[in-house]
Every structure is written in C-alpha cells, then in structure tokens.
C-alpha cells in the first residue's frame, strides 16, 4: 500500500466506476481524479489526466452524494 493523494481535511470520497472517476471532498472543495492517474495500469493511458479537476468553482461544498435518475448519473 502507498499513499496516492496528499490532501488534508478529506471528509468524503466516492468512486464512479462507470466513468473511471474518483471524487474527493477535501477542505470544502470537490475534486475529480481519473482513477488511472491514481493507480496506473500497465501502459499509461493518453486520456487519463494526472491533474485533478476542481468541480465546485469558487463555492464551498459541505457534502455531496452520487445517484442515478432516468439513467443519468448525478452528483
């Protein structure tokens, strides 16, 4: 085992398996990581960005939940 995320104040995590995305809520910011960026497979994938995407813009996020509605995945 090894540490792959160096974030402080992590309060929630969720895995979106269908999309290969790992969501992390840390210090009131919601980040999306490609799972390939955290745990690479044999040949590195060209579309797996190593940079996390911040999803909340400049607003604080207190909590999140993941679900499906009408065949769509919602956060």
Secondary structure by P-SEA (a helix, b strand, c coil): ccccccccccccccccccccbbbbbcccbbbbbcccccccccccccccccccccccccccccccccccccccccc
